[in-house]
C-alpha cells in the first residue's frame, strides 16, 4: 500500500507515500473531537498561461458540482452538512486545496467525498456554463470592494505581465473563453498524484487513514503536470497605479519586495512586519490611528512565495487625508531601518509565537500547517522548529533585512479612490 516515508523534518507526523506517488500526512490529535481532511493539488494561477487564466479556479468550482457517487452539488453539500461538518475549497497562486472538517466518527465520509470530488468530478457542460456566470459575478464583486481592487492593482505593479500579477480567478475575457475541453485537459494533467498531497489532522488512526486513502485513490488516472512560472522583476514599470472610484475612503496599498518561502530571512521579516502593522500595539496602528486619528484600518503583512515575496501595507483614509496619511506611513516604514529595540523585539516575538501556538489547537489549522509546507517545499517543520527560528532572530538581523528590502527603488503604490491623477502621489512616494 505504501512505499518510503517522506523527506520531512517533523517526527510527530505519520508520513507516507502511496504506491501511486500521492503523499499522505497524518497528525494524530487524540484530544480533539474533530478531524480535518485537506486535499492539496499543485494547481494555481502560476501554472496557467494567459489564455488559461482562471482555469485552476474554474476547475475547483466544477469539482463541487457532482460526482458519480454524489451526482449533484446539493448531494455533495448535504453529505457533509448533514453530519454538521464544513466543506470548502480555495485556489491560490501556487495551490488548490479542498477540505472538510467533521466529527471524528465521520472520517470515512470526509475522505471518500473529498477524494471523489477531486478525482472523479462529472465536469458537465451545463454546470460549466453556470459556474462561468458565477465566477464572472465573483470578479465583478471585486469592483465593489476597493481593498480587493487595490490588491489586484498592486500585484500588477509588483509582477507586471506575468501570472503573479493576474487575479487568481482570471479576467472576464479569459473566463468567458475557457471551454469544458480546456478545463478537463488541465485537470487531467495538473491533478496528478506526484503533485498532490492529503493532510489529515484530528482524532484519527494513521493506519486507518492510509487504508481509506489507498482504496479511494487506487484508480487515479492522470497526465503530465506543467511547471509553474518563475517571477520576473518589475524593473522600470510605473511606481503608482490609480483606479478612480467615487468612494468615501481612499484605499492605499503600499508594496515592497519581500523574500521567498524558503529564504532564511523570512523569520526576521515576519517579526519586522509584525512590529510595523500586526495588531493594535503595532507601530502603524499606534501612529495613524491612536496618535494622528487618520485611519480606522491600517495594517501590514508579508507574503512568501516559492521564489519571491512581497511586503504590503494597507490603509483606508478620508481622501483629504490621503497624502498626510501616506507620508506618516512611509515615515514609520523608513524608521524600521533603525531596527527594533530589545523590548519591542521581545514583544513581537511573544505575540507571533502566541498566535501561532494558539492556532495549532484546531484541526483545520494543523492540517493546513503541514499540508501547505509539504506540497510547496517538500518538507515540513513543526511549530516548535519555527519558534526556535524566530527566537534565533537578533536585532542585527532585523536591521540587515530592513536595509535590504526597504528601499525607494522597490516602492510601489496602488490607490483606489476619488482621484484623477496618479502623479499627485509621486512626490510623497519616497523614504
C-alpha positions as CSV (number, residue, x, y, z in Angstrom):
1,X,0.0,0.0,0.0
2,X,2.8,2.5,0.8
3,X,6.4,2.9,0.0
4,X,9.1,5.0,1.6
5,X,8.3,7.8,4.1
6,X,8.7,11.4,3.0
7,X,11.8,13.6,3.5
8,X,10.4,15.7,6.3
9,X,11.9,17.0,9.5
10,X,8.9,16.7,11.9
11,X,8.9,13.4,13.7
12,X,5.4,14.0,15.2
13,X,3.7,13.2,11.9
14,X,2.9,9.9,10.3
15,X,4.3,10.4,6.8
16,X,3.8,8.1,3.8
17,X,3.9,8.0,0.1
18,X,1.4,5.7,-1.6
19,X,2.3,3.4,-4.5
20,X,0.8,5.9,-7.0
21,X,3.1,8.7,-5.7
22,X,0.5,10.5,-3.6
23,X,1.9,11.9,-0.3
24,X,-0.1,11.4,2.9
25,X,0.4,13.2,6.2
26,X,-1.5,12.3,9.3
27,X,-1.3,14.4,12.5
28,X,-2.9,12.4,15.3
29,X,-4.6,14.7,17.9
30,X,-6.4,12.3,20.2
31,X,-7.7,15.0,22.5
32,X,-9.9,16.5,19.8
33,X,-13.4,15.6,18.7
34,X,-13.0,16.6,15.1
35,X,-10.9,15.7,12.0
36,X,-10.0,17.8,9.1
37,X,-9.1,16.3,5.7
38,X,-7.3,18.6,3.3
39,X,-6.5,17.6,-0.3
40,X,-3.8,19.8,-1.8
41,X,-3.0,20.0,-5.5
42,X,-0.2,21.9,-7.3
43,X,-2.6,23.9,-9.4
44,X,-3.0,27.7,-9.3
45,X,-2.5,30.8,-11.3
46,X,1.3,30.3,-11.5
47,X,0.6,27.2,-13.6
48,X,-1.6,28.9,-16.1
49,X,-0.8,30.5,-19.5
50,X,-2.5,33.9,-20.2
51,X,-5.1,32.1,-22.3
52,X,-6.0,29.7,-19.5
53,X,-6.0,32.4,-16.8
54,X,-8.5,31.4,-14.2
55,X,-8.8,27.7,-15.2
56,X,-7.5,26.4,-11.8
57,X,-10.2,28.4,-10.0
58,X,-12.9,27.2,-12.5
59,X,-11.9,23.5,-12.1
60,X,-12.2,24.0,-8.3
61,X,-15.7,25.2,-8.7
62,X,-16.6,22.4,-11.1
63,X,-15.4,19.7,-8.6
64,X,-18.3,20.8,-6.3
65,X,-20.9,20.2,-9.0
66,X,-21.2,16.4,-8.9
67,X,-19.5,13.0,-9.0
68,X,-20.9,9.6,-9.9
69,X,-21.4,8.8,-6.2
70,X,-22.8,12.3,-5.3
71,X,-24.3,13.4,-8.7
72,X,-25.3,17.0,-7.7
73,X,-23.9,19.9,-5.9
74,X,-26.8,19.6,-3.4
75,X,-26.0,15.9,-2.6
76,X,-22.3,16.9,-2.0
77,X,-23.1,19.7,0.3
78,X,-25.8,17.7,2.2
79,X,-23.4,14.8,2.7
80,X,-21.1,17.0,4.9
81,X,-23.6,19.5,6.3
82,X,-25.9,16.5,7.2
83,X,-23.4,15.5,9.8
84,X,-22.7,19.1,11.0
85,X,-19.4,19.4,9.0
86,X,-17.9,22.0,6.9
87,X,-16.8,21.6,3.3
88,X,-14.9,24.2,1.2
89,X,-12.0,24.8,-1.1
90,X,-9.7,27.6,-2.2
91,X,-7.5,28.4,-5.2
92,X,-4.4,30.5,-4.8
93,X,-1.3,31.3,-6.9
94,X,0.6,28.1,-6.0
95,X,-2.0,25.5,-4.9
96,X,-5.6,24.5,-4.7
97,X,-7.0,22.9,-1.5
98,X,-10.2,21.1,-0.9
99,X,-11.1,20.4,2.8
100,X,-13.7,19.0,5.0
101,X,-14.0,19.2,8.8
102,X,-16.2,16.8,10.5
103,X,-16.7,15.0,13.8
104,X,-14.2,12.2,14.2
105,X,-16.8,9.4,13.6
106,X,-17.3,10.7,10.0
107,X,-13.7,10.4,8.8
108,X,-14.6,7.8,6.2
109,X,-17.3,10.1,4.7
110,X,-15.0,13.1,4.6
111,X,-12.1,11.2,2.9
112,X,-14.4,9.4,0.5
113,X,-16.2,12.6,-0.6
114,X,-13.1,14.7,-1.0
115,X,-11.3,12.1,-3.0
116,X,-14.4,11.5,-5.2
117,X,-14.7,15.3,-5.8
118,X,-11.1,15.8,-6.7
119,X,-10.5,12.6,-8.7
120,X,-13.9,11.8,-10.3
121,X,-15.9,15.0,-11.0
122,X,-18.6,14.8,-13.7
123,X,-17.4,18.1,-15.5
124,X,-20.7,18.7,-17.3
125,X,-21.2,21.4,-19.9
126,X,-24.3,22.8,-18.3
127,X,-22.5,23.2,-15.0
128,X,-19.6,24.9,-16.6
129,X,-22.0,27.4,-18.2
130,X,-23.5,28.2,-14.8
131,X,-20.2,28.4,-13.0
132,X,-18.8,30.7,-15.6
133,X,-21.6,33.1,-14.8
134,X,-20.9,32.7,-11.1
135,X,-17.2,33.4,-11.5
136,X,-17.9,36.5,-13.6
137,X,-20.1,37.7,-10.8
138,X,-17.2,36.9,-8.4
139,X,-14.9,39.0,-10.5
140,X,-17.5,41.8,-10.7
141,X,-17.8,41.8,-6.9
142,X,-14.1,43.0,-6.7
143,X,-15.2,46.2,-8.3
144,X,-17.4,46.8,-5.3
145,X,-14.6,46.1,-2.9
146,X,-11.9,48.8,-3.1
147,X,-9.5,47.0,-0.8
148,X,-9.5,43.9,-3.1
149,X,-9.2,46.2,-6.1
150,X,-6.1,47.7,-4.6
151,X,-4.6,44.2,-4.0
152,X,-5.1,43.2,-7.6
153,X,-3.7,46.5,-8.8
154,X,-0.6,46.2,-6.6
155,X,0.1,42.7,-7.8
156,X,0.2,44.0,-11.4
157,X,2.7,46.6,-10.3
158,X,5.0,44.2,-8.5
159,X,4.8,41.4,-11.1
160,X,3.8,43.0,-14.4
161,X,2.8,40.9,-17.4
162,X,3.1,37.6,-15.7
163,X,1.0,35.1,-13.7
164,X,1.7,36.6,-10.3
165,X,0.3,39.9,-11.5
166,X,-3.1,38.5,-12.5
167,X,-6.2,37.9,-10.4
168,X,-6.2,34.2,-9.4
169,X,-9.8,34.0,-10.8
170,X,-8.6,35.2,-14.2
171,X,-10.1,38.1,-16.2
172,X,-13.7,38.3,-17.6
173,X,-12.2,37.8,-21.1
174,X,-10.2,34.7,-20.2
175,X,-13.1,33.1,-18.1
176,X,-15.6,33.6,-21.0
177,X,-13.1,31.9,-23.4
178,X,-12.5,28.8,-21.2
179,X,-14.0,25.6,-22.6
180,X,-15.0,22.4,-21.0
181,X,-12.3,20.6,-23.0
182,X,-9.6,23.0,-21.8
183,X,-10.7,22.7,-18.2
184,X,-10.9,18.9,-18.4
185,X,-7.4,18.7,-20.0
186,X,-5.9,21.0,-17.4
187,X,-7.4,19.0,-14.5
188,X,-6.3,15.7,-16.1
189,X,-2.7,16.9,-16.3
190,X,-2.3,19.1,-13.2
191,X,-4.2,16.9,-10.8
192,X,-1.5,14.2,-10.7
193,X,-0.5,12.1,-7.6
194,X,3.1,13.3,-7.7
195,X,1.9,16.9,-7.4
196,X,-0.8,16.3,-4.8
197,X,-1.0,15.6,-1.1
198,X,-3.6,14.7,1.5
199,X,-3.1,16.1,5.0
200,X,-5.3,14.8,7.8
201,X,-5.4,16.1,11.4
202,X,-7.5,15.1,14.3
203,X,-8.6,12.2,16.5
204,X,-7.7,9.6,13.9
205,X,-5.6,6.5,13.5
206,X,-2.9,6.9,10.8
207,X,-3.2,3.3,9.5
208,X,-6.9,3.7,9.1
209,X,-6.4,6.9,7.2
210,X,-3.8,5.3,4.9
211,X,-6.0,2.3,4.1
212,X,-9.0,4.5,3.2
213,X,-6.9,6.9,1.0
214,X,-5.2,4.0,-0.8
215,X,-8.6,2.5,-1.6
216,X,-10.1,5.8,-2.7
217,X,-7.2,6.7,-5.0
218,X,-6.4,3.3,-6.4
219,X,-7.9,4.1,-9.8
220,X,-6.5,7.6,-10.2
221,X,-5.8,8.3,-13.9
222,X,-3.7,11.4,-14.7
223,X,-1.5,13.1,-17.3
224,X,1.7,15.2,-17.1
225,X,1.5,18.3,-14.8
226,X,3.0,21.5,-16.1
227,X,5.6,23.8,-14.4
228,X,4.9,27.0,-12.6
229,X,6.0,30.3,-14.0
230,X,9.0,31.9,-12.3
231,X,8.7,35.5,-11.1
232,X,10.3,38.3,-13.1
233,X,11.3,41.7,-11.6
234,X,9.2,44.8,-12.1
235,X,12.2,46.8,-13.3
236,X,11.2,50.3,-14.5
237,X,7.4,49.8,-14.5
238,X,5.2,52.6,-13.1
239,X,5.5,53.1,-9.4
240,X,1.9,54.2,-8.9
241,X,-1.3,52.9,-10.3
242,X,-4.7,54.6,-9.7
243,X,-8.2,53.3,-10.0
244,X,-10.7,56.2,-10.0
245,X,-13.7,55.3,-7.9
246,X,-16.1,57.6,-6.0
247,X,-15.5,56.0,-2.7
248,X,-16.0,57.6,0.8
249,X,-12.4,56.5,1.7
250,X,-9.2,56.4,-0.2
251,X,-7.7,52.9,-0.2
252,X,-3.9,52.9,-0.4
253,X,-1.8,49.8,-0.6
254,X,2.0,50.2,-0.5
255,X,4.2,47.4,-1.8
256,X,7.9,46.4,-1.4
257,X,9.9,43.4,-2.5
258,X,9.9,40.6,0.1
259,X,11.5,37.2,0.4
260,X,10.6,33.7,-0.7
261,X,9.1,30.9,1.5
262,X,12.5,29.2,1.8
263,X,14.6,32.3,2.5
264,X,16.2,32.1,5.9
265,X,15.4,35.8,6.3
266,X,11.7,35.2,6.3
267,X,11.7,34.8,10.1
268,X,13.3,38.2,10.7
269,X,11.0,39.8,8.1
270,X,7.9,38.3,9.8
271,X,8.9,39.9,13.1
272,X,9.8,43.2,11.4
273,X,6.5,43.5,9.5
274,X,4.6,42.3,12.6
275,X,6.1,45.1,14.6
276,X,5.1,47.5,11.8
277,X,1.5,46.6,11.3
278,X,0.1,43.5,13.0
279,X,-2.2,44.2,15.9
280,X,-3.4,47.2,17.9
281,X,0.0,47.7,19.5
282,X,1.9,47.9,16.2
283,X,3.7,51.0,15.1
284,X,1.3,51.9,12.3
285,X,-1.8,51.4,14.5
286,X,-0.4,53.5,17.3
287,X,0.7,56.2,14.9
288,X,-2.0,56.5,12.3
289,X,-5.0,55.6,14.5
290,X,-4.2,56.4,18.1
291,X,-1.9,59.4,17.7
292,X,-2.9,61.0,14.4
293,X,-6.5,59.8,14.1
294,X,-6.2,59.4,10.4
295,X,-7.3,55.8,9.8
296,X,-9.6,53.2,11.2
297,X,-8.0,50.3,9.3
298,X,-4.2,50.2,8.8
299,X,-2.1,47.0,8.8
300,X,0.9,45.3,7.1
301,X,1.7,41.8,6.1
302,X,4.4,39.8,4.3
303,X,3.7,37.3,1.5
304,X,6.2,34.5,0.9
305,X,6.0,32.6,-2.4
306,X,8.2,29.9,-3.9
307,X,10.7,32.2,-5.5
308,X,9.7,35.7,-4.4
309,X,7.7,37.6,-1.9
310,X,6.1,41.0,-1.1
311,X,5.5,43.4,1.8
312,X,2.1,45.0,1.7
313,X,0.9,48.0,3.8
314,X,-2.8,48.9,3.7
315,X,-4.6,52.0,4.9
316,X,-8.1,53.4,4.3
317,X,-8.5,57.1,5.0
318,X,-10.5,60.2,4.2
319,X,-9.4,61.3,0.6
320,X,-8.5,64.7,2.0
321,X,-6.0,63.0,4.4
322,X,-4.5,60.6,1.8
323,X,-1.2,62.5,1.3
324,X,-0.7,63.1,5.0
325,X,-1.5,59.5,5.9
326,X,0.8,58.2,3.2
327,X,3.6,60.4,4.4
328,X,3.1,59.3,8.0
329,X,3.1,55.6,6.9
330,X,6.3,56.0,4.9
331,X,7.9,57.6,7.9
332,X,7.1,54.6,10.0
333,X,8.4,52.3,7.3
334,X,11.6,54.2,7.0
335,X,12.2,54.1,10.7
336,X,12.3,50.3,10.5
337,X,15.8,50.6,9.0
338,X,16.9,51.6,12.5
339,X,15.8,48.2,13.8
340,X,13.6,47.3,16.8
341,X,14.5,48.0,20.4
342,X,15.1,44.9,22.6
343,X,11.7,45.3,24.3
344,X,9.9,45.8,21.0
345,X,11.6,42.7,19.5
346,X,10.7,40.7,22.6
347,X,7.0,41.9,22.4
348,X,6.5,41.0,18.7
349,X,8.3,37.7,19.2
350,X,6.0,36.6,22.0
351,X,3.0,37.9,20.0
352,X,4.0,35.9,17.0
353,X,4.7,32.8,19.0
354,X,1.4,33.0,20.9
355,X,-0.7,33.5,17.8
356,X,0.9,30.5,16.1
357,X,0.7,28.2,19.1
358,X,-2.9,29.0,19.8
359,X,-3.9,28.3,16.2
360,X,-2.4,24.8,16.4
361,X,-5.2,23.6,18.8
362,X,-7.6,23.5,15.9
363,X,-7.6,20.5,13.4
364,X,-8.1,22.7,10.3
365,X,-5.1,24.8,11.2
366,X,-2.9,21.8,11.9
367,X,-3.9,20.1,8.6
368,X,-3.2,23.3,6.7
369,X,0.1,23.9,8.5
370,X,1.6,20.6,7.4
371,X,-0.1,20.2,4.1
372,X,0.9,23.6,2.7
373,X,4.5,23.2,3.7
374,X,4.8,19.6,2.3
375,X,3.2,20.4,-1.0
376,X,5.2,23.5,-1.8
377,X,8.5,22.8,-0.2
378,X,8.6,19.0,0.0
379,X,9.3,19.2,3.8
380,X,7.6,20.1,7.0
381,X,8.6,21.8,10.2
382,X,6.9,21.7,13.5
383,X,5.7,24.8,15.3
384,X,8.5,24.2,17.8
385,X,11.0,24.3,15.0
386,X,9.6,27.6,13.8
387,X,9.5,29.0,17.3
388,X,13.3,28.3,17.6
389,X,13.9,30.1,14.3
390,X,12.0,33.1,15.5
391,X,13.8,33.1,18.8
392,X,17.2,33.0,17.0
393,X,16.5,36.4,15.2
394,X,18.7,39.1,16.6
395,X,18.5,42.9,16.4
396,X,21.2,43.0,13.8
397,X,19.2,40.6,11.6
398,X,16.2,42.9,11.7
399,X,18.4,45.9,10.7
400,X,20.1,44.0,7.9
401,X,16.8,42.7,6.4
402,X,15.2,46.2,6.7
403,X,18.1,47.9,5.0
404,X,18.0,45.3,2.2
405,X,14.3,45.4,1.5
406,X,13.1,48.9,2.5
407,X,14.3,51.0,-0.4
408,X,12.9,53.7,-2.6
409,X,13.6,51.7,-5.8
410,X,11.2,48.9,-4.8
411,X,8.4,51.1,-3.5
412,X,5.1,50.7,-5.4
413,X,1.6,52.2,-4.6
414,X,-1.9,51.2,-5.6
415,X,-4.7,53.7,-5.0
416,X,-8.4,53.3,-5.3
417,X,-10.5,56.4,-4.6
418,X,-11.9,59.7,-5.9
419,X,-8.7,60.9,-7.6
420,X,-8.0,61.8,-11.2
421,X,-4.2,62.0,-11.3
422,X,-1.8,59.2,-10.1
423,X,1.2,61.6,-10.4
424,X,0.0,63.5,-7.4
425,X,1.3,60.7,-5.2
426,X,4.8,60.5,-6.8
427,X,6.4,63.4,-4.7
428,X,5.3,61.6,-1.5
429,X,6.4,58.2,-2.5
430,X,9.9,58.1,-1.1
431,X,11.5,57.1,2.2
